[in-house]
Amino acid sequence: MNHETAIQCPSCRAAEVNQFTGSYHAGCENCSARMLANSPQAWNAIHKGQAAQLQEAIRKTWGDEYNVGRQMVWEWIQKLTAARAAKGI
Ligand SMILES: [Zn+2]
């Protein structure tokens, strides 16, 4: 996993303005976290309590750094949830 910071990543900068941008930068872990937070796996984890697929996706992406990935994905889930609430969607 490339530890590129959000500041260096054009897709992360786009996401600061529009959390729902479909722009993801390959190799950027913050983008990976955002993509997973937006995924059907995350939806199942949040709405159905079925977290196994999301955990598997995080494990595939972050490997030994699972807890780092889990934290990042969770932060994006909260950001996206707040942004949806603000937009009424
Ligand atoms: Zn990024």
PDB file of the backbone (N, CA, C, O) and the ligand in Angstrom, with CONECT records:
HET     ZN  A 101       1
ATOM      1  N   MET A   1       0.852  -1.203   0.000  1.00  0.00           N
ATOM      2  CA  MET A   1       0.000   0.000   0.000  1.00  0.00           C
ATOM      3  C   MET A   1       0.876   1.237   0.000  1.00  0.00           C
ATOM      4  O   MET A   1       1.775   1.388   0.827  1.00  0.00           O
ATOM      5  N   ASN A   2       0.600   2.095  -0.922  1.00  0.00           N
ATOM      6  CA  ASN A   2       1.340   3.342  -1.045  1.00  0.00           C
ATOM      7  C   ASN A   2       0.767   4.379  -0.076  1.00  0.00           C
ATOM      8  O   ASN A   2      -0.420   4.701  -0.129  1.00  0.00           O
ATOM      9  N   HIS A   3       1.620   4.895   0.803  1.00  0.00           N
ATOM     10  CA  HIS A   3       1.138   5.856   1.796  1.00  0.00           C
ATOM     11  C   HIS A   3       1.173   7.288   1.244  1.00  0.00           C
ATOM     12  O   HIS A   3       1.772   8.190   1.828  1.00  0.00           O
ATOM     13  N   GLU A   4       0.530   7.452   0.136  1.00  0.00           N
ATOM     14  CA  GLU A   4       0.423   8.787  -0.459  1.00  0.00           C
ATOM     15  C   GLU A   4      -0.540   9.610   0.402  1.00  0.00           C
ATOM     16  O   GLU A   4      -1.590   9.115   0.811  1.00  0.00           O
ATOM     17  N   THR A   5      -0.189  10.828   0.665  1.00  0.00           N
ATOM     18  CA  THR A   5      -1.072  11.624   1.526  1.00  0.00           C
ATOM     19  C   THR A   5      -2.193  12.242   0.716  1.00  0.00           C
ATOM     20  O   THR A   5      -2.099  12.389  -0.503  1.00  0.00           O
ATOM     21  N   ALA A   6      -3.239  12.596   1.409  1.00  0.00           N
ATOM     22  CA  ALA A   6      -4.411  13.158   0.752  1.00  0.00           C
ATOM     23  C   ALA A   6      -4.067  14.437   0.001  1.00  0.00           C
ATOM     24  O   ALA A   6      -4.662  14.734  -1.035  1.00  0.00           O
ATOM     25  N   ILE A   7      -3.112  15.190   0.522  1.00  0.00           N
ATOM     26  CA  ILE A   7      -2.776  16.476  -0.095  1.00  0.00           C
ATOM     27  C   ILE A   7      -2.184  16.270  -1.492  1.00  0.00           C
ATOM     28  O   ILE A   7      -2.392  17.083  -2.392  1.00  0.00           O
ATOM     29  N   GLN A   8      -1.439  15.163  -1.659  1.00  0.00           N
ATOM     30  CA  GLN A   8      -0.794  14.901  -2.942  1.00  0.00           C
ATOM     31  C   GLN A   8      -1.756  14.328  -3.970  1.00  0.00           C
ATOM     32  O   GLN A   8      -1.451  14.293  -5.163  1.00  0.00           O
ATOM     33  N   CYS A   9      -2.906  13.883  -3.513  1.00  0.00           N
ATOM     34  CA  CYS A   9      -3.781  13.111  -4.384  1.00  0.00           C
ATOM     35  C   CYS A   9      -4.898  13.988  -4.962  1.00  0.00           C
ATOM     36  O   CYS A   9      -5.678  14.564  -4.204  1.00  0.00           O
ATOM     37  N   PRO A  10      -4.985  14.096  -6.292  1.00  0.00           N
ATOM     38  CA  PRO A  10      -6.021  14.947  -6.902  1.00  0.00           C
ATOM     39  C   PRO A  10      -7.434  14.444  -6.602  1.00  0.00           C
ATOM     40  O   PRO A  10      -8.363  15.241  -6.464  1.00  0.00           O
ATOM     41  N   SER A  11      -7.595  13.129  -6.501  1.00  0.00           N
ATOM     42  CA  SER A  11      -8.927  12.589  -6.224  1.00  0.00           C
ATOM     43  C   SER A  11      -9.365  12.916  -4.799  1.00  0.00           C
ATOM     44  O   SER A  11     -10.541  13.184  -4.555  1.00  0.00           O
ATOM     45  N   CYS A  12      -8.420  12.895  -3.860  1.00  0.00           N
ATOM     46  CA  CYS A  12      -8.757  13.256  -2.479  1.00  0.00           C
ATOM     47  C   CYS A  12      -9.117  14.735  -2.386  1.00  0.00           C
ATOM     48  O   CYS A  12     -10.019  15.117  -1.639  1.00  0.00           O
ATOM     49  N   ARG A  13      -8.409  15.560  -3.146  1.00  0.00           N
ATOM     50  CA  ARG A  13      -8.749  16.987  -3.145  1.00  0.00           C
ATOM     51  C   ARG A  13     -10.155  17.196  -3.715  1.00  0.00           C
ATOM     52  O   ARG A  13     -10.919  18.019  -3.209  1.00  0.00           O
ATOM     53  N   ALA A  14     -10.490  16.450  -4.766  1.00  0.00           N
ATOM     54  CA  ALA A  14     -11.831  16.538  -5.341  1.00  0.00           C
ATOM     55  C   ALA A  14     -12.876  16.104  -4.317  1.00  0.00           C
ATOM     56  O   ALA A  14     -13.968  16.669  -4.253  1.00  0.00           O
ATOM     57  N   ALA A  15     -12.531  15.098  -3.519  1.00  0.00           N
ATOM     58  CA  ALA A  15     -13.482  14.568  -2.535  1.00  0.00           C
ATOM     59  C   ALA A  15     -13.702  15.529  -1.374  1.00  0.00           C
ATOM     60  O   ALA A  15     -14.721  15.452  -0.688  1.00  0.00           O
ATOM     61  N   GLU A  16     -12.751  16.435  -1.153  1.00  0.00           N
ATOM     62  CA  GLU A  16     -12.960  17.432  -0.109  1.00  0.00           C
ATOM     63  C   GLU A  16     -14.086  18.382  -0.495  1.00  0.00           C
ATOM     64  O   GLU A  16     -14.812  18.879   0.366  1.00  0.00           O
ATOM     65  N   VAL A  17     -14.227  18.628  -1.783  1.00  0.00           N
ATOM     66  CA  VAL A  17     -15.275  19.515  -2.286  1.00  0.00           C
ATOM     67  C   VAL A  17     -16.579  18.733  -2.471  1.00  0.00           C
ATOM     68  O   VAL A  17     -17.650  19.181  -2.062  1.00  0.00           O
ATOM     69  N   ASN A  18     -16.468  17.578  -3.084  1.00  0.00           N
ATOM     70  CA  ASN A  18     -17.635  16.720  -3.323  1.00  0.00           C
ATOM     71  C   ASN A  18     -17.320  15.314  -2.818  1.00  0.00           C
ATOM     72  O   ASN A  18     -16.590  14.553  -3.454  1.00  0.00           O
ATOM     73  N   GLN A  19     -17.899  14.988  -1.642  1.00  0.00           N
ATOM     74  CA  GLN A  19     -17.618  13.682  -1.024  1.00  0.00           C
ATOM     75  C   GLN A  19     -18.045  12.522  -1.910  1.00  0.00           C
ATOM     76  O   GLN A  19     -17.581  11.395  -1.734  1.00  0.00           O
ATOM     77  N   PHE A  20     -18.937  12.803  -2.871  1.00  0.00           N
ATOM     78  CA  PHE A  20     -19.475  11.730  -3.698  1.00  0.00           C
ATOM     79  C   PHE A  20     -18.835  11.667  -5.082  1.00  0.00           C
ATOM     80  O   PHE A  20     -19.367  11.043  -6.000  1.00  0.00           O
ATOM     81  N   THR A  21     -17.690  12.323  -5.212  1.00  0.00           N
ATOM     82  CA  THR A  21     -16.986  12.245  -6.484  1.00  0.00           C
ATOM     83  C   THR A  21     -16.668  10.780  -6.799  1.00  0.00           C
ATOM     84  O   THR A  21     -16.333   9.994  -5.914  1.00  0.00           O
ATOM     85  N   GLY A  22     -16.782  10.445  -8.062  1.00  0.00           N
ATOM     86  CA  GLY A  22     -16.456   9.081  -8.467  1.00  0.00           C
ATOM     87  C   GLY A  22     -14.987   8.932  -8.806  1.00  0.00           C
ATOM     88  O   GLY A  22     -14.571   7.938  -9.401  1.00  0.00           O
ATOM     89  N   SER A  23     -14.200   9.936  -8.420  1.00  0.00           N
ATOM     90  CA  SER A  23     -12.786   9.935  -8.751  1.00  0.00           C
ATOM     91  C   SER A  23     -11.981   9.220  -7.678  1.00  0.00           C
ATOM     92  O   SER A  23     -12.010   9.605  -6.509  1.00  0.00           O
ATOM     93  N   TYR A  24     -11.263   8.178  -8.080  1.00  0.00           N
ATOM     94  CA  TYR A  24     -10.411   7.438  -7.152  1.00  0.00           C
ATOM     95  C   TYR A  24      -9.041   7.288  -7.778  1.00  0.00           C
ATOM     96  O   TYR A  24      -8.913   6.981  -8.963  1.00  0.00           O
ATOM     97  N   HIS A  25      -8.013   7.508  -6.963  1.00  0.00           N
ATOM     98  CA  HIS A  25      -6.640   7.469  -7.449  1.00  0.00           C
ATOM     99  C   HIS A  25      -6.031   6.120  -7.065  1.00  0.00           C
ATOM    100  O   HIS A  25      -5.980   5.763  -5.888  1.00  0.00           O
ATOM    101  N   ALA A  26      -5.572   5.382  -8.068  1.00  0.00           N
ATOM    102  CA  ALA A  26      -4.994   4.062  -7.796  1.00  0.00           C
ATOM    103  C   ALA A  26      -3.793   4.184  -6.872  1.00  0.00           C
ATOM    104  O   ALA A  26      -2.928   5.035  -7.082  1.00  0.00           O
ATOM    105  N   GLY A  27      -3.738   3.351  -5.867  1.00  0.00           N
ATOM    106  CA  GLY A  27      -2.597   3.340  -4.964  1.00  0.00           C
ATOM    107  C   GLY A  27      -2.713   4.312  -3.808  1.00  0.00           C
ATOM    108  O   GLY A  27      -1.822   4.367  -2.960  1.00  0.00           O
ATOM    109  N   CYS A  28      -3.792   5.083  -3.755  1.00  0.00           N
ATOM    110  CA  CYS A  28      -3.985   6.021  -2.649  1.00  0.00           C
ATOM    111  C   CYS A  28      -4.888   5.354  -1.613  1.00  0.00           C
ATOM    112  O   CYS A  28      -6.022   4.980  -1.911  1.00  0.00           O
ATOM    113  N   GLU A  29      -4.368   5.211  -0.389  1.00  0.00           N
ATOM    114  CA  GLU A  29      -5.160   4.455   0.582  1.00  0.00           C
ATOM    115  C   GLU A  29      -6.376   5.249   1.073  1.00  0.00           C
ATOM    116  O   GLU A  29      -7.387   4.659   1.453  1.00  0.00           O
ATOM    117  N   ASN A  30      -6.282   6.560   1.065  1.00  0.00           N
ATOM    118  CA  ASN A  30      -7.459   7.354   1.441  1.00  0.00           C
ATOM    119  C   ASN A  30      -8.577   7.185   0.406  1.00  0.00           C
ATOM    120  O   ASN A  30      -9.755   7.129   0.760  1.00  0.00           O
ATOM    121  N   CYS A  31      -8.198   7.106  -0.874  1.00  0.00           N
ATOM    122  CA  CYS A  31      -9.181   6.829  -1.923  1.00  0.00           C
ATOM    123  C   CYS A  31      -9.757   5.428  -1.770  1.00  0.00           C
ATOM    124  O   CYS A  31     -10.957   5.224  -1.955  1.00  0.00           O
ATOM    125  N   SER A  32      -8.907   4.464  -1.435  1.00  0.00           N
ATOM    126  CA  SER A  32      -9.389   3.094  -1.225  1.00  0.00           C
ATOM    127  C   SER A  32     -10.408   3.064  -0.094  1.00  0.00           C
ATOM    128  O   SER A  32     -11.430   2.384  -0.181  1.00  0.00           O
ATOM    129  N   ALA A  33     -10.119   3.807   0.966  1.00  0.00           N
ATOM    130  CA  ALA A  33     -11.034   3.856   2.114  1.00  0.00           C
ATOM    131  C   ALA A  33     -12.364   4.475   1.703  1.00  0.00           C
ATOM    132  O   ALA A  33     -13.430   4.010   2.108  1.00  0.00           O
ATOM    133  N   ARG A  34     -12.289   5.531   0.893  1.00  0.00           N
ATOM    134  CA  ARG A  34     -13.510   6.207   0.433  1.00  0.00           C
ATOM    135  C   ARG A  34     -14.324   5.288  -0.472  1.00  0.00           C
ATOM    136  O   ARG A  34     -15.551   5.236  -0.387  1.00  0.00           O
ATOM    137  N   MET A  35     -13.615   4.564  -1.342  1.00  0.00           N
ATOM    138  CA  MET A  35     -14.301   3.653  -2.254  1.00  0.00           C
ATOM    139  C   MET A  35     -15.015   2.541  -1.464  1.00  0.00           C
ATOM    140  O   MET A  35     -16.160   2.197  -1.761  1.00  0.00           O
ATOM    141  N   LEU A  36     -14.335   1.991  -0.468  1.00  0.00           N
ATOM    142  CA  LEU A  36     -14.959   0.929   0.327  1.00  0.00           C
ATOM    143  C   LEU A  36     -16.125   1.467   1.147  1.00  0.00           C
ATOM    144  O   LEU A  36     -17.134   0.784   1.322  1.00  0.00           O
ATOM    145  N   ALA A  37     -15.984   2.692   1.649  1.00  0.00           N
ATOM    146  CA  ALA A  37     -17.066   3.293   2.444  1.00  0.00           C
ATOM    147  C   ALA A  37     -18.308   3.509   1.588  1.00  0.00           C
ATOM    148  O   ALA A  37     -19.424   3.570   2.104  1.00  0.00           O
ATOM    149  N   ASN A  38     -18.107   3.625   0.269  1.00  0.00           N
ATOM    150  CA  ASN A  38     -19.190   3.845  -0.684  1.00  0.00           C
ATOM    151  C   ASN A  38     -19.711   2.539  -1.282  1.00  0.00           C
ATOM    152  O   ASN A  38     -20.628   2.555  -2.104  1.00  0.00           O
ATOM    153  N   SER A  39     -19.140   1.430  -0.880  1.00  0.00           N
ATOM    154  CA  SER A  39     -19.412   0.159  -1.557  1.00  0.00           C
ATOM    155  C   SER A  39     -20.659  -0.531  -1.000  1.00  0.00           C
ATOM    156  O   SER A  39     -21.102  -0.228   0.108  1.00  0.00           O
ATOM    157  N   PRO A  40     -21.221  -1.459  -1.778  1.00  0.00           N
ATOM    158  CA  PRO A  40     -22.344  -2.268  -1.279  1.00  0.00           C
ATOM    159  C   PRO A  40     -21.962  -3.040  -0.018  1.00  0.00           C
ATOM    160  O   PRO A  40     -22.807  -3.285   0.843  1.00  0.00           O
ATOM    161  N   GLN A  41     -20.682  -3.425   0.090  1.00  0.00           N
ATOM    162  CA  GLN A  41     -20.233  -4.141   1.285  1.00  0.00           C
ATOM    163  C   GLN A  41     -20.409  -3.281   2.529  1.00  0.00           C
ATOM    164  O   GLN A  41     -20.827  -3.766   3.581  1.00  0.00           O
ATOM    165  N   ALA A  42     -20.081  -1.980   2.395  1.00  0.00           N
ATOM    166  CA  ALA A  42     -20.252  -1.068   3.534  1.00  0.00           C
ATOM    167  C   ALA A  42     -21.732  -0.901   3.853  1.00  0.00           C
ATOM    168  O   ALA A  42     -22.126  -0.845   5.018  1.00  0.00           O
ATOM    169  N   TRP A  43     -22.539  -0.821   2.812  1.00  0.00           N
ATOM    170  CA  TRP A  43     -23.985  -0.665   3.019  1.00  0.00           C
ATOM    171  C   TRP A  43     -24.525  -1.856   3.818  1.00  0.00           C
ATOM    172  O   TRP A  43     -25.306  -1.685   4.754  1.00  0.00           O
ATOM    173  N   ASN A  44     -24.102  -3.051   3.438  1.00  0.00           N
ATOM    174  CA  ASN A  44     -24.545  -4.246   4.157  1.00  0.00           C
ATOM    175  C   ASN A  44     -24.089  -4.226   5.609  1.00  0.00           C
ATOM    176  O   ASN A  44     -24.826  -4.627   6.510  1.00  0.00           O
ATOM    177  N   ALA A  45     -22.855  -3.751   5.823  1.00  0.00           N
ATOM    178  CA  ALA A  45     -22.323  -3.713   7.184  1.00  0.00           C
ATOM    179  C   ALA A  45     -23.118  -2.735   8.047  1.00  0.00           C
ATOM    180  O   ALA A  45     -23.418  -3.018   9.207  1.00  0.00           O
ATOM    181  N   ILE A  46     -23.452  -1.589   7.470  1.00  0.00           N
ATOM    182  CA  ILE A  46     -24.140  -0.547   8.240  1.00  0.00           C
ATOM    183  C   ILE A  46     -25.614  -0.897   8.431  1.00  0.00           C
ATOM    184  O   ILE A  46     -26.143  -0.816   9.540  1.00  0.00           O
ATOM    185  N   HIS A  47     -26.271  -1.288   7.334  1.00  0.00           N
ATOM    186  CA  HIS A  47     -27.724  -1.409   7.375  1.00  0.00           C
ATOM    187  C   HIS A  47     -28.208  -2.807   7.733  1.00  0.00           C
ATOM    188  O   HIS A  47     -29.321  -2.971   8.233  1.00  0.00           O
ATOM    189  N   LYS A  48     -27.386  -3.804   7.481  1.00  0.00           N
ATOM    190  CA  LYS A  48     -27.822  -5.175   7.761  1.00  0.00           C
ATOM    191  C   LYS A  48     -27.005  -5.841   8.861  1.00  0.00           C
ATOM    192  O   LYS A  48     -27.314  -6.955   9.283  1.00  0.00           O
ATOM    193  N   GLY A  49     -25.957  -5.154   9.325  1.00  0.00           N
ATOM    194  CA  GLY A  49     -25.097  -5.749  10.337  1.00  0.00           C
ATOM    195  C   GLY A  49     -24.262  -6.897   9.791  1.00  0.00           C
ATOM    196  O   GLY A  49     -23.753  -7.723  10.549  1.00  0.00           O
ATOM    197  N   GLN A  50     -24.122  -6.943   8.448  1.00  0.00           N
ATOM    198  CA  GLN A  50     -23.309  -8.000   7.826  1.00  0.00           C
ATOM    199  C   GLN A  50     -21.966  -7.412   7.399  1.00  0.00           C
ATOM    200  O   GLN A  50     -21.825  -6.876   6.300  1.00  0.00           O
ATOM    201  N   ALA A  51     -20.995  -7.524   8.285  1.00  0.00           N
ATOM    202  CA  ALA A  51     -19.723  -6.840   8.060  1.00  0.00           C
ATOM    203  C   ALA A  51     -18.650  -7.729   7.441  1.00  0.00           C
ATOM    204  O   ALA A  51     -17.560  -7.254   7.122  1.00  0.00           O
ATOM    205  N   ALA A  52     -18.949  -9.012   7.271  1.00  0.00           N
ATOM    206  CA  ALA A  52     -17.911  -9.953   6.844  1.00  0.00           C
ATOM    207  C   ALA A  52     -17.285  -9.571   5.496  1.00  0.00           C
ATOM    208  O   ALA A  52     -16.067  -9.636   5.329  1.00  0.00           O
ATOM    209  N   GLN A  53     -18.136  -9.171   4.534  1.00  0.00           N
ATOM    210  CA  GLN A  53     -17.604  -8.828   3.203  1.00  0.00           C
ATOM    211  C   GLN A  53     -16.753  -7.569   3.247  1.00  0.00           C
ATOM    212  O   GLN A  53     -15.734  -7.468   2.563  1.00  0.00           O
ATOM    213  N   LEU A  54     -17.185  -6.610   4.061  1.00  0.00           N
ATOM    214  CA  LEU A  54     -16.426  -5.370   4.191  1.00  0.00           C
ATOM    215  C   LEU A  54     -15.081  -5.658   4.858  1.00  0.00           C
ATOM    216  O   LEU A  54     -14.045  -5.148   4.430  1.00  0.00           O
ATOM    217  N   GLN A  55     -15.107  -6.471   5.899  1.00  0.00           N
ATOM    218  CA  GLN A  55     -13.866  -6.834   6.585  1.00  0.00           C
ATOM    219  C   GLN A  55     -12.911  -7.533   5.635  1.00  0.00           C
ATOM    220  O   GLN A  55     -11.705  -7.291   5.663  1.00  0.00           O
ATOM    221  N   GLU A  56     -13.460  -8.407   4.786  1.00  0.00           N
ATOM    222  CA  GLU A  56     -12.654  -9.127   3.812  1.00  0.00           C
ATOM    223  C   GLU A  56     -12.016  -8.147   2.811  1.00  0.00           C
ATOM    224  O   GLU A  56     -10.844  -8.280   2.459  1.00  0.00           O
ATOM    225  N   ALA A  57     -12.803  -7.170   2.366  1.00  0.00           N
ATOM    226  CA  ALA A  57     -12.294  -6.178   1.407  1.00  0.00           C
ATOM    227  C   ALA A  57     -11.195  -5.333   2.050  1.00  0.00           C
ATOM    228  O   ALA A  57     -10.194  -5.015   1.407  1.00  0.00           O
ATOM    229  N   ILE A  58     -11.383  -4.976   3.305  1.00  0.00           N
ATOM    230  CA  ILE A  58     -10.363  -4.191   4.015  1.00  0.00           C
ATOM    231  C   ILE A  58      -9.092  -5.024   4.173  1.00  0.00           C
ATOM    232  O   ILE A  58      -7.982  -4.522   3.997  1.00  0.00           O
ATOM    233  N   ARG A  59      -9.271  -6.293   4.503  1.00  0.00           N
ATOM    234  CA  ARG A  59      -8.120  -7.177   4.684  1.00  0.00           C
ATOM    235  C   ARG A  59      -7.355  -7.343   3.375  1.00  0.00           C
ATOM    236  O   ARG A  59      -6.124  -7.379   3.374  1.00  0.00           O
ATOM    237  N   LYS A  60      -8.076  -7.444   2.268  1.00  0.00           N
ATOM    238  CA  LYS A  60      -7.430  -7.577   0.956  1.00  0.00           C
ATOM    239  C   LYS A  60      -6.612  -6.337   0.620  1.00  0.00           C
ATOM    240  O   LYS A  60      -5.522  -6.433   0.057  1.00  0.00           O
ATOM    241  N   THR A  61      -7.151  -5.175   0.970  1.00  0.00           N
ATOM    242  CA  THR A  61      -6.506  -3.920   0.613  1.00  0.00           C
ATOM    243  C   THR A  61      -5.356  -3.583   1.555  1.00  0.00           C
ATOM    244  O   THR A  61      -4.284  -3.175   1.108  1.00  0.00           O
ATOM    245  N   TRP A  62      -5.573  -3.750   2.851  1.00  0.00           N
ATOM    246  CA  TRP A  62      -4.576  -3.300   3.829  1.00  0.00           C
ATOM    247  C   TRP A  62      -3.718  -4.429   4.412  1.00  0.00           C
ATOM    248  O   TRP A  62      -2.667  -4.165   4.996  1.00  0.00           O
ATOM    249  N   GLY A  63      -4.158  -5.677   4.259  1.00  0.00           N
ATOM    250  CA  GLY A  63      -3.361  -6.794   4.764  1.00  0.00           C
ATOM    251  C   GLY A  63      -3.073  -6.665   6.248  1.00  0.00           C
ATOM    252  O   GLY A  63      -3.988  -6.586   7.067  1.00  0.00           O
ATOM    253  N   ASP A  64      -1.783  -6.646   6.588  1.00  0.00           N
ATOM    254  CA  ASP A  64      -1.373  -6.597   7.993  1.00  0.00           C
ATOM    255  C   ASP A  64      -1.791  -5.302   8.675  1.00  0.00           C
ATOM    256  O   ASP A  64      -1.848  -5.222   9.902  1.00  0.00           O
ATOM    257  N   GLU A  65      -2.080  -4.297   7.869  1.00  0.00           N
ATOM    258  CA  GLU A  65      -2.491  -3.010   8.446  1.00  0.00           C
ATOM    259  C   GLU A  65      -4.010  -2.892   8.498  1.00  0.00           C
ATOM    260  O   GLU A  65      -4.578  -1.811   8.345  1.00  0.00           O
ATOM    261  N   TYR A  66      -4.641  -4.031   8.718  1.00  0.00           N
ATOM    262  CA  TYR A  66      -6.108  -4.091   8.740  1.00  0.00           C
ATOM    263  C   TYR A  66      -6.727  -3.004   9.615  1.00  0.00           C
ATOM    264  O   TYR A  66      -7.682  -2.341   9.213  1.00  0.00           O
ATOM    265  N   ASN A  67      -6.173  -2.830  10.814  1.00  0.00           N
ATOM    266  CA  ASN A  67      -6.771  -1.861  11.747  1.00  0.00           C
ATOM    267  C   ASN A  67      -6.669  -0.426  11.242  1.00  0.00           C
ATOM    268  O   ASN A  67      -7.552   0.395  11.489  1.00  0.00           O
ATOM    269  N   VAL A  68      -5.576  -0.135  10.529  1.00  0.00           N
ATOM    270  CA  VAL A  68      -5.426   1.193   9.913  1.00  0.00           C
ATOM    271  C   VAL A  68      -6.539   1.389   8.878  1.00  0.00           C
ATOM    272  O   VAL A  68      -7.207   2.423   8.855  1.00  0.00           O
ATOM    273  N   GLY A  69      -6.721   0.388   8.032  1.00  0.00           N
ATOM    274  CA  GLY A  69      -7.736   0.458   6.989  1.00  0.00           C
ATOM    275  C   GLY A  69      -9.135   0.554   7.567  1.00  0.00           C
ATOM    276  O   GLY A  69      -9.965   1.334   7.100  1.00  0.00           O
ATOM    277  N   ARG A  70      -9.386  -0.252   8.592  1.00  0.00           N
ATOM    278  CA  ARG A  70     -10.709  -0.254   9.214  1.00  0.00           C
ATOM    279  C   ARG A  70     -11.049   1.144   9.759  1.00  0.00           C
ATOM    280  O   ARG A  70     -12.167   1.635   9.603  1.00  0.00           O
ATOM    281  N   GLN A  71     -10.060   1.762  10.397  1.00  0.00           N
ATOM    282  CA  GLN A  71     -10.250   3.107  10.948  1.00  0.00           C
ATOM    283  C   GLN A  71     -10.539   4.119   9.834  1.00  0.00           C
ATOM    284  O   GLN A  71     -11.429   4.959   9.962  1.00  0.00           O
ATOM    285  N   MET A  72      -9.772   4.026   8.737  1.00  0.00           N
ATOM    286  CA  MET A  72      -9.946   4.974   7.630  1.00  0.00           C
ATOM    287  C   MET A  72     -11.303   4.793   6.956  1.00  0.00           C
ATOM    288  O   MET A  72     -11.987   5.765   6.638  1.00  0.00           O
ATOM    289  N   VAL A  73     -11.681   3.526   6.742  1.00  0.00           N
ATOM    290  CA  VAL A  73     -12.977   3.261   6.107  1.00  0.00           C
ATOM    291  C   VAL A  73     -14.103   3.772   7.005  1.00  0.00           C
ATOM    292  O   VAL A  73     -15.067   4.370   6.528  1.00  0.00           O
ATOM    293  N   TRP A  74     -13.969   3.530   8.313  1.00  0.00           N
ATOM    294  CA  TRP A  74     -15.003   3.956   9.244  1.00  0.00           C
ATOM    295  C   TRP A  74     -15.138   5.487   9.240  1.00  0.00           C
ATOM    296  O   TRP A  74     -16.250   6.013   9.289  1.00  0.00           O
ATOM    297  N   GLU A  75     -14.011   6.193   9.182  1.00  0.00           N
ATOM    298  CA  GLU A  75     -14.069   7.653   9.133  1.00  0.00           C
ATOM    299  C   GLU A  75     -14.791   8.140   7.877  1.00  0.00           C
ATOM    300  O   GLU A  75     -15.559   9.102   7.917  1.00  0.00           O
ATOM    301  N   TRP A  76     -14.528   7.448   6.749  1.00  0.00           N
ATOM    302  CA  TRP A  76     -15.224   7.831   5.505  1.00  0.00           C
ATOM    303  C   TRP A  76     -16.702   7.492   5.561  1.00  0.00           C
ATOM    304  O   TRP A  76     -17.532   8.237   5.040  1.00  0.00           O
ATOM    305  N   ILE A  77     -17.039   6.371   6.190  1.00  0.00           N
ATOM    306  CA  ILE A  77     -18.462   6.023   6.335  1.00  0.00           C
ATOM    307  C   ILE A  77     -19.175   7.133   7.106  1.00  0.00           C
ATOM    308  O   ILE A  77     -20.284   7.533   6.751  1.00  0.00           O
ATOM    309  N   GLN A  78     -18.529   7.628   8.164  1.00  0.00           N
ATOM    310  CA  GLN A  78     -19.143   8.694   8.959  1.00  0.00           C
ATOM    311  C   GLN A  78     -19.251   9.994   8.164  1.00  0.00           C
ATOM    312  O   GLN A  78     -20.259  10.697   8.234  1.00  0.00           O
ATOM    313  N   LYS A  79     -18.187  10.304   7.399  1.00  0.00           N
ATOM    314  CA  LYS A  79     -18.217  11.521   6.571  1.00  0.00           C
ATOM    315  C   LYS A  79     -19.321  11.447   5.527  1.00  0.00           C
ATOM    316  O   LYS A  79     -20.055  12.414   5.323  1.00  0.00           O
ATOM    317  N   LEU A  80     -19.438  10.283   4.856  1.00  0.00           N
ATOM    318  CA  LEU A  80     -20.443  10.129   3.808  1.00  0.00           C
ATOM    319  C   LEU A  80     -21.853  10.140   4.394  1.00  0.00           C
ATOM    320  O   LEU A  80     -22.783  10.678   3.794  1.00  0.00           O
ATOM    321  N   THR A  81     -21.996   9.535   5.577  1.00  0.00           N
ATOM    322  CA  THR A  81     -23.307   9.525   6.229  1.00  0.00           C
ATOM    323  C   THR A  81     -23.724  10.949   6.577  1.00  0.00           C
ATOM    324  O   THR A  81     -24.875  11.335   6.372  1.00  0.00           O
ATOM    325  N   ALA A  82     -22.780  11.727   7.106  1.00  0.00           N
ATOM    326  CA  ALA A  82     -23.078  13.122   7.462  1.00  0.00           C
ATOM    327  C   ALA A  82     -23.395  13.936   6.211  1.00  0.00           C
ATOM    328  O   ALA A  82     -24.301  14.770   6.221  1.00  0.00           O
ATOM    329  N   ALA A  83     -22.647  13.693   5.131  1.00  0.00           N
ATOM    330  CA  ALA A  83     -22.861  14.438   3.888  1.00  0.00           C
ATOM    331  C   ALA A  83     -24.221  14.094   3.281  1.00  0.00           C
ATOM    332  O   ALA A  83     -24.899  14.965   2.737  1.00  0.00           O
ATOM    333  N   ARG A  84     -24.617  12.823   3.376  1.00  0.00           N
ATOM    334  CA  ARG A  84     -25.931  12.418   2.861  1.00  0.00           C
ATOM    335  C   ARG A  84     -27.028  13.080   3.670  1.00  0.00           C
ATOM    336  O   ARG A  84     -28.017  13.561   3.118  1.00  0.00           O
ATOM    337  N   ALA A  85     -26.848  13.101   4.981  1.00  0.00           N
ATOM    338  CA  ALA A  85     -27.856  13.711   5.858  1.00  0.00           C
ATOM    339  C   ALA A  85     -27.997  15.199   5.539  1.00  0.00           C
ATOM    340  O   ALA A  85     -29.104  15.738   5.526  1.00  0.00           O
ATOM    341  N   ALA A  86     -26.863  15.857   5.281  1.00  0.00           N
ATOM    342  CA  ALA A  86     -26.876  17.286   4.981  1.00  0.00           C
ATOM    343  C   ALA A  86     -27.605  17.570   3.665  1.00  0.00           C
ATOM    344  O   ALA A  86     -28.240  18.611   3.497  1.00  0.00           O
ATOM    345  N   LYS A  87     -27.494  16.607   2.734  1.00  0.00           N
ATOM    346  CA  LYS A  87     -28.141  16.778   1.435  1.00  0.00           C
ATOM    347  C   LYS A  87     -29.539  16.188   1.407  1.00  0.00           C
ATOM    348  O   LYS A  87     -30.268  16.348   0.429  1.00  0.00           O
ATOM    349  N   GLY A  88     -29.905  15.514   2.467  1.00  0.00           N
ATOM    350  CA  GLY A  88     -31.216  14.877   2.509  1.00  0.00           C
ATOM    351  C   GLY A  88     -31.345  13.700   1.562  1.00  0.00           C
ATOM    352  O   GLY A  88     -32.421  13.438   1.024  1.00  0.00           O
ATOM    353  N   ILE A  89     -30.212  12.973   1.357  1.00  0.00           N
ATOM    354  CA  ILE A  89     -30.276  11.779   0.509  1.00  0.00           C
ATOM    355  C   ILE A  89     -29.870  10.538   1.280  1.00  0.00           C
ATOM    356  O   ILE A  89     -29.865   9.439   0.725  1.00  0.00           O
TER     357      ILE A  89
HETATM  358 ZN    ZN A 101      -6.666   9.808  -2.814  1.00  0.00          ZN2+
END
